[in-house]
Amino acid sequence: MANEKKSSSSSSSAKPMGLAYLVGRLDHVLHQRLRDSLAPSGLTVPQYTALSVFRVHGSLSNAQLAMRTMISPQSANEMVKQMEGKGWVERSPDPVHGRIIQISLTAAGATILGECDAGVAEVESLMVAELGQEERARLHAQLRAAVRALSVQGT
């Protein structure tokens, strides 16, 4: 019984430090900082992510966008409606598949994205300020490897 008390009291005073916990905390704090950085432009973190994905991949279907932005297809569709209303994206029929609608970045979307890039870069720089260039590159590679390891068929 004495051993049980000792282990429970020592574990209750210790902070969780597992890798999953730390990644979760990082995700939470990073999301807060990004939200604060993007708010003056009227952009949300998921919208910034989506616009960034369009900048890299060009036109995508709603299903592809949902997969790449890690949200449900329904949430992606609602977000696209909002961004289309602001003129940041446009929809057009897929030239090959008549039932698929392609979504792409507009000039206005590229402009708002460009205006927000510096703030996002500042948050990222703050996050790795204590790391040297080589350590940053290694961390980036390790995080990409962790994502690949846990991804299902590269999603």
N, C-alpha and C positions, 0 to 999 in steps of 0.2 A: 504494500500500500504506500509506503514511504517513497519507493521508487516511482510509482505512478504519479504521485504529487510532484515530485521533482521534475520528471520529464514533461508533465503538462504545464507546470509553471515556467520552465525554461523555454518551452516551445511557444507559450503565449506571449512572452516578452521579445522573442526573436521576430524579425521582419521576414516575410516570405521572400525568398531570393531565387526561386527556381527560374529557369530560363523562360518558361511559358508566362510566368508572372511578370518578369521584367519586360518581355516583349509586349504584353498587354498594357503595362503601365506606360511604356514608350508610346504605344499606339494612342492611348488616351491623351497623354500630354501633347504629343505631336498634333493630334487632331484639334485640340483646343488652340494651340498656337497658330495653326494654319487657318482655323476659323476666324480668329482675331485678325490675322493678316489680310484675309480676303474680304471680310465684312464691309470695309469702306467702299469696295467696288461693287457690292451687291451680289457677289459670287459666293456660292457655298463650296465646301470641300468636294462633295461629289460632282458638282458642276465643273469645278476646276479640273478634277481628274478626268472627267468625260471630255472636256475640250482638249486636254493634253493628249488623250488617246486619239482623238480625231486628227490632231496635228501630226502625230506619228504614223497612224495607219490609214489616213484618208477616210473615205466613205466606209461606213459599217452599217449592218442591219441592227435593229434593236436588240436582238438576241446576242450578237457579237459584242455590242456595247455593254450589255448587262454582264456578260462573262468577264470582260476586260476591266470593268469598274467595280466588280465584286458586289453587285446589287441584283435584286430580282428583276426579271424582265418587266414586271408591272411597275416597279419603282423607276426603272430606266425609261419606260414609256412616259410616265408622269414628268420626269425630269426633262425629257426631250421636248415635251409640250411647253414647259416653262421656258426653256432655252430658245425654242422656236419663236415663242411670243416676244422674246427680247431681241430677236434677230441674230442670235449667236450661231444657230444651226439651221439647216434647211433639209427638207425631205424631198426625195425624188424617186420615181420608180426604178427598180433595178433593170438595166437593159437586157439582161438574160432571163431573169426569173420575174415574171409579171406580178406575182403576189408579194414579192419582197420589196420593202421600202428601204432605200439607202439614206443614211443620215450623214451629213457632212458639215464641216466648219465653214462659216461665212467669213467675210472680211471683218465684220463687226466682232465676231467671235474670236478671230485671231488677234484683233486689237485688244480686247478686254483680257485675253489670255496673256498677251505680251505685257500689259500693264501690271499684271499680278505676278509674273515670273520673278521679278526682283524680290518681292516680299517673301515668296516661297523659298527662294534661294537663301535669303537671309535667315529664315527659320532653320533650314537644313545646315547652314554654316554654324549657327549657334549650337545645334545639336552635336556637331562633331568638332567643336572648337578646340578641345583638348587633344585631338589626334593629329599626327603629322600626315603628310600627303600619302606616304606609303601605307600607313595604318588605315586611312580612309579608303584607299583602293582595296585593301585586304578585307575590311569590314563590308564594303559593297559586294565584293565577290562572295563572301561568306553568307551574306543575307540572300543573295540570289540563289546560292546553292541550297540554303534552307528552304526557300520557297519551292524550288524544283523538287526537293526531296519529299515535301509534303503534298505537292500538287498531284492531281489525278490526270494523267495523260497530258501534262504540260499546261493545264488551265490556270 
